[in-house]
Amino acid sequence: MMNSGVSLEMIAPEMNNFVTKTSTNLLFSSLSSCQHLFTFSIRN
């Protein structure tokens, strides 16, 4: 039980970093796609 707790503490920062990067990438990609749709609708 204690061994898994220690490994979890070591893995947690990496997982947190990965989740932050992924959510940021998703946010930027969704923002850029919305911007493309917006400019496309303005042109038409």
N, CA, C and O atoms as a CHARMM CRD file, in Angstrom:
* protein
*
  176
    1    1 MET  N      0.83200  -1.20500   0.00000 PROA 1      0.00000
    2    1 MET  CA     0.00000   0.00000   0.00000 PROA 1      0.00000
    3    1 MET  C      0.87500   1.26700   0.00000 PROA 1      0.00000
    4    1 MET  O      0.62800   2.20300  -0.76100 PROA 1      0.00000
    5    2 MET  N      1.90800   1.27800   0.87300 PROA 2      0.00000
    6    2 MET  CA     2.76000   2.46000   0.95500 PROA 2      0.00000
    7    2 MET  C      3.57400   2.62000  -0.32600 PROA 2      0.00000
    8    2 MET  O      3.82800   3.74500  -0.75900 PROA 2      0.00000
    9    3 ASN  N      3.98600   1.51000  -0.93700 PROA 3      0.00000
   10    3 ASN  CA     4.78800   1.58100  -2.15300 PROA 3      0.00000
   11    3 ASN  C      3.99900   2.23000  -3.28000 PROA 3      0.00000
   12    3 ASN  O      4.54100   3.05300  -4.01800 PROA 3      0.00000
   13    4 SER  N      2.72400   1.87000  -3.42400 PROA 4      0.00000
   14    4 SER  CA     1.89600   2.44900  -4.47900 PROA 4      0.00000
   15    4 SER  C      1.67400   3.94400  -4.21300 PROA 4      0.00000
   16    4 SER  O      1.57700   4.73500  -5.15100 PROA 4      0.00000
   17    5 GLY  N      1.59500   4.32400  -2.93600 PROA 5      0.00000
   18    5 GLY  CA     1.41200   5.72600  -2.58900 PROA 5      0.00000
   19    5 GLY  C      2.61400   6.55400  -3.01200 PROA 5      0.00000
   20    5 GLY  O      2.46500   7.66100  -3.52900 PROA 5      0.00000
   21    6 VAL  N      3.82000   6.00600  -2.78900 PROA 6      0.00000
   22    6 VAL  CA     5.03700   6.72100  -3.17000 PROA 6      0.00000
   23    6 VAL  C      5.11500   6.85600  -4.68600 PROA 6      0.00000
   24    6 VAL  O      5.45100   7.92600  -5.19300 PROA 6      0.00000
   25    7 SER  N      4.80700   5.78300  -5.41600 PROA 7      0.00000
   26    7 SER  CA     4.87700   5.83900  -6.87600 PROA 7      0.00000
   27    7 SER  C      3.82400   6.80600  -7.40600 PROA 7      0.00000
   28    7 SER  O      4.05600   7.50100  -8.39500 PROA 7      0.00000
   29    8 LEU  N      2.67200   6.85000  -6.75100 PROA 8      0.00000
   30    8 LEU  CA     1.61700   7.77100  -7.17500 PROA 8      0.00000
   31    8 LEU  C      2.08100   9.21000  -7.01000 PROA 8      0.00000
   32    8 LEU  O      1.80800  10.05300  -7.86500 PROA 8      0.00000
   33    9 GLU  N      2.78400   9.49900  -5.91000 PROA 9      0.00000
   34    9 GLU  CA     3.29300  10.85400  -5.68400 PROA 9      0.00000
   35    9 GLU  C      4.32000  11.23200  -6.73800 PROA 9      0.00000
   36    9 GLU  O      4.43000  12.40000  -7.11100 PROA 9      0.00000
   37   10 MET  N      5.07200  10.25200  -7.22000 PROA 10     0.00000
   38   10 MET  CA     6.07100  10.53000  -8.25200 PROA 10     0.00000
   39   10 MET  C      5.40500  10.73400  -9.61300 PROA 10     0.00000
   40   10 MET  O      5.87300  11.53800 -10.42000 PROA 10     0.00000
   41   11 ILE  N      4.32600  10.01600  -9.86500 PROA 11     0.00000
   42   11 ILE  CA     3.65500  10.08000 -11.16700 PROA 11     0.00000
   43   11 ILE  C      2.73200  11.29800 -11.26100 PROA 11     0.00000
   44   11 ILE  O      2.55300  11.85800 -12.34300 PROA 11     0.00000
   45   12 ALA  N      2.15400  11.70400 -10.15000 PROA 12     0.00000
   46   12 ALA  CA     1.15900  12.78300 -10.14600 PROA 12     0.00000
   47   12 ALA  C      1.62200  14.06300 -10.84600 PROA 12     0.00000
   48   12 ALA  O      0.86500  14.58400 -11.66600 PROA 12     0.00000
   49   13 PRO  N      2.82800  14.60600 -10.57300 PROA 13     0.00000
   50   13 PRO  CA     3.24500  15.83600 -11.27100 PROA 13     0.00000
   51   13 PRO  C      3.32700  15.64900 -12.77500 PROA 13     0.00000
   52   13 PRO  O      2.95900  16.54700 -13.53300 PROA 13     0.00000
   53   14 GLU  N      3.80600  14.49200 -13.21400 PROA 14     0.00000
   54   14 GLU  CA     3.89500  14.22600 -14.64500 PROA 14     0.00000
   55   14 GLU  C      2.50900  14.19700 -15.27200 PROA 14     0.00000
   56   14 GLU  O      2.29500  14.76500 -16.34200 PROA 14     0.00000
   57   15 MET  N      1.57100  13.53500 -14.60800 PROA 15     0.00000
   58   15 MET  CA     0.19600  13.45600 -15.11300 PROA 15     0.00000
   59   15 MET  C     -0.42900  14.85600 -15.13500 PROA 15     0.00000
   60   15 MET  O     -1.12600  15.21600 -16.08400 PROA 15     0.00000
   61   16 ASN  N     -0.17600  15.63300 -14.09300 PROA 16     0.00000
   62   16 ASN  CA    -0.71300  16.98800 -14.02200 PROA 16     0.00000
   63   16 ASN  C     -0.17000  17.82800 -15.16400 PROA 16     0.00000
   64   16 ASN  O     -0.91300  18.58100 -15.79200 PROA 16     0.00000
   65   17 ASN  N      1.12700  17.70200 -15.43700 PROA 17     0.00000
   66   17 ASN  CA     1.75900  18.44100 -16.53200 PROA 17     0.00000
   67   17 ASN  C      1.16100  18.02400 -17.86500 PROA 17     0.00000
   68   17 ASN  O      0.87200  18.86400 -18.71700 PROA 17     0.00000
   69   18 PHE  N      0.97400  16.70700 -18.04100 PROA 18     0.00000
   70   18 PHE  CA     0.40900  16.19000 -19.29400 PROA 18     0.00000
   71   18 PHE  C     -1.01800  16.68100 -19.49600 PROA 18     0.00000
   72   18 PHE  O     -1.38700  17.09400 -20.59600 PROA 18     0.00000
   73   19 VAL  N     -1.81700  16.63500 -18.44100 PROA 19     0.00000
   74   19 VAL  CA    -3.21700  17.08000 -18.53300 PROA 19     0.00000
   75   19 VAL  C     -3.28000  18.57000 -18.85400 PROA 19     0.00000
   76   19 VAL  O     -4.11100  19.00700 -19.65100 PROA 19     0.00000
   77   20 THR  N     -2.39200  19.35200 -18.22200 PROA 20     0.00000
   78   20 THR  CA    -2.37600  20.79400 -18.47400 PROA 20     0.00000
   79   20 THR  C     -2.01700  21.07800 -19.92200 PROA 20     0.00000
   80   20 THR  O     -2.64800  21.91300 -20.57100 PROA 20     0.00000
   81   21 LYS  N     -0.99100  20.37600 -20.43700 PROA 21     0.00000
   82   21 LYS  CA    -0.57700  20.58300 -21.82900 PROA 21     0.00000
   83   21 LYS  C     -1.69900  20.19100 -22.78700 PROA 21     0.00000
   84   21 LYS  O     -1.98800  20.90800 -23.74500 PROA 21     0.00000
   85   22 THR  N     -2.32900  19.04600 -22.51900 PROA 22     0.00000
   86   22 THR  CA    -3.38100  18.55500 -23.41600 PROA 22     0.00000
   87   22 THR  C     -4.58000  19.49700 -23.43000 PROA 22     0.00000
   88   22 THR  O     -5.11900  19.80800 -24.49200 PROA 22     0.00000
   89   23 SER  N     -4.99500  19.94900 -22.24800 PROA 23     0.00000
   90   23 SER  CA    -6.15600  20.85200 -22.18000 PROA 23     0.00000
   91   23 SER  C     -5.83800  22.18800 -22.83800 PROA 23     0.00000
   92   23 SER  O     -6.70500  22.80000 -23.46200 PROA 23     0.00000
   93   24 THR  N     -4.59100  22.63900 -22.69900 PROA 24     0.00000
   94   24 THR  CA    -4.20000  23.90200 -23.33700 PROA 24     0.00000
   95   24 THR  C     -4.21400  23.75500 -24.84900 PROA 24     0.00000
   96   24 THR  O     -4.67900  24.64300 -25.56300 PROA 24     0.00000
   97   25 ASN  N     -3.69500  22.61400 -25.33800 PROA 25     0.00000
   98   25 ASN  CA    -3.68600  22.37400 -26.78100 PROA 25     0.00000
   99   25 ASN  C     -5.10500  22.28900 -27.32400 PROA 25     0.00000
  100   25 ASN  O     -5.40100  22.83000 -28.39000 PROA 25     0.00000
  101   26 LEU  N     -5.98300  21.60600 -26.59000 PROA 26     0.00000
  102   26 LEU  CA    -7.38100  21.48600 -27.01300 PROA 26     0.00000
  103   26 LEU  C     -8.04600  22.86100 -27.03300 PROA 26     0.00000
  104   26 LEU  O     -8.81800  23.17400 -27.93900 PROA 26     0.00000
  105   27 LEU  N     -7.73900  23.67300 -26.02700 PROA 27     0.00000
  106   27 LEU  CA    -8.33400  25.00400 -25.95100 PROA 27     0.00000
  107   27 LEU  C     -7.90900  25.84700 -27.14100 PROA 27     0.00000
  108   27 LEU  O     -8.74000  26.49900 -27.77300 PROA 27     0.00000
  109   28 PHE  N     -6.60600  25.83400 -27.45200 PROA 28     0.00000
  110   28 PHE  CA    -6.11300  26.62600 -28.57500 PROA 28     0.00000
  111   28 PHE  C     -6.66700  26.13200 -29.90200 PROA 28     0.00000
  112   28 PHE  O     -7.01300  26.93300 -30.77000 PROA 28     0.00000
  113   29 SER  N     -6.75200  24.81000 -30.06400 PROA 29     0.00000
  114   29 SER  CA    -7.25700  24.27100 -31.32800 PROA 29     0.00000
  115   29 SER  C     -8.73400  24.60100 -31.51000 PROA 29     0.00000
  116   29 SER  O     -9.17300  24.90300 -32.61900 PROA 29     0.00000
  117   30 SER  N     -9.49800  24.54400 -30.42700 PROA 30     0.00000
  118   30 SER  CA   -10.92200  24.88300 -30.53400 PROA 30     0.00000
  119   30 SER  C    -11.10200  26.37500 -30.79500 PROA 30     0.00000
  120   30 SER  O    -12.00000  26.77900 -31.53400 PROA 30     0.00000
  121   31 LEU  N    -10.24400  27.18600 -30.18600 PROA 31     0.00000
  122   31 LEU  CA   -10.31600  28.62900 -30.42700 PROA 31     0.00000
  123   31 LEU  C     -9.98700  28.95400 -31.87200 PROA 31     0.00000
  124   31 LEU  O    -10.66000  29.77600 -32.49400 PROA 31     0.00000
  125   32 SER  N     -8.95200  28.31300 -32.41300 PROA 32     0.00000
  126   32 SER  CA    -8.55800  28.58700 -33.79500 PROA 32     0.00000
  127   32 SER  C     -9.62600  28.10500 -34.76600 PROA 32     0.00000
  128   32 SER  O     -9.87800  28.75600 -35.78000 PROA 32     0.00000
  129   33 SER  N    -10.25900  26.97100 -34.46800 PROA 33     0.00000
  130   33 SER  CA   -11.31000  26.47100 -35.35900 PROA 33     0.00000
  131   33 SER  C    -12.52600  27.39400 -35.31200 PROA 33     0.00000
  132   33 SER  O    -13.17800  27.61900 -36.33100 PROA 33     0.00000
  133   34 CYS  N    -12.82700  27.92400 -34.13600 PROA 34     0.00000
  134   34 CYS  CA   -13.93700  28.87900 -34.02700 PROA 34     0.00000
  135   34 CYS  C    -13.61100  30.14700 -34.81200 PROA 34     0.00000
  136   34 CYS  O    -14.48600  30.73600 -35.44600 PROA 34     0.00000
  137   35 GLN  N    -12.34100  30.56200 -34.76300 PROA 35     0.00000
  138   35 GLN  CA   -11.92900  31.75900 -35.49300 PROA 35     0.00000
  139   35 GLN  C    -12.06300  31.53800 -36.99200 PROA 35     0.00000
  140   35 GLN  O    -12.49300  32.43500 -37.71700 PROA 35     0.00000
  141   36 HSD  N    -11.69800  30.34800 -37.46000 PROA 36     0.00000
  142   36 HSD  CA   -11.82900  30.03500 -38.88500 PROA 36     0.00000
  143   36 HSD  C    -13.30100  30.05900 -39.30200 PROA 36     0.00000
  144   36 HSD  O    -13.64600  30.59500 -40.35500 PROA 36     0.00000
  145   37 LEU  N    -14.15600  29.47900 -38.47500 PROA 37     0.00000
  146   37 LEU  CA   -15.59200  29.48400 -38.78400 PROA 37     0.00000
  147   37 LEU  C    -16.13300  30.91200 -38.79500 PROA 37     0.00000
  148   37 LEU  O    -16.96600  31.27100 -39.62800 PROA 37     0.00000
  149   38 PHE  N    -15.64500  31.71500 -37.85500 PROA 38     0.00000
  150   38 PHE  CA   -16.11300  33.09500 -37.74800 PROA 38     0.00000
  151   38 PHE  C    -15.73000  33.89100 -38.99200 PROA 38     0.00000
  152   38 PHE  O    -16.57500  34.57000 -39.57400 PROA 38     0.00000
  153   39 THR  N    -14.47400  33.81500 -39.40300 PROA 39     0.00000
  154   39 THR  CA   -14.01600  34.55700 -40.58400 PROA 39     0.00000
  155   39 THR  C    -14.69200  34.02400 -41.84200 PROA 39     0.00000
  156   39 THR  O    -14.98000  34.78300 -42.76700 PROA 39     0.00000
  157   40 PHE  N    -14.94100  32.72600 -41.87400 PROA 40     0.00000
  158   40 PHE  CA   -15.60000  32.13600 -43.04100 PROA 40     0.00000
  159   40 PHE  C    -17.03700  32.64500 -43.16000 PROA 40     0.00000
  160   40 PHE  O    -17.50700  32.93500 -44.26000 PROA 40     0.00000
  161   41 SER  N    -17.72900  32.75000 -42.03000 PROA 41     0.00000
  162   41 SER  CA   -19.11300  33.22500 -42.05900 PROA 41     0.00000
  163   41 SER  C    -19.17100  34.71400 -42.40500 PROA 41     0.00000
  164   41 SER  O    -20.14100  35.17100 -43.01000 PROA 41     0.00000
  165   42 ILE  N    -18.15200  35.46100 -42.03000 PROA 42     0.00000
  166   42 ILE  CA   -18.13800  36.89600 -42.35200 PROA 42     0.00000
  167   42 ILE  C    -17.93600  37.09600 -43.85800 PROA 42     0.00000
  168   42 ILE  O    -18.55200  37.98100 -44.45300 PROA 42     0.00000
  169   43 ARG  N    -17.08900  36.29000 -44.46600 PROA 43     0.00000
  170   43 ARG  CA   -16.83200  36.42300 -45.89600 PROA 43     0.00000
  171   43 ARG  C    -18.08700  36.12300 -46.71600 PROA 43     0.00000
  172   43 ARG  O    -18.31500  36.73000 -47.76200 PROA 43     0.00000
  173   44 ASN  N    -18.89100  35.18600 -46.23400 PROA 44     0.00000
  174   44 ASN  CA   -20.10300  34.81200 -46.97900 PROA 44     0.00000
  175   44 ASN  C    -21.29300  35.67200 -46.59900 PROA 44     0.00000
  176   44 ASN  O    -22.38600  35.48500 -47.13500 PROA 44     0.00000
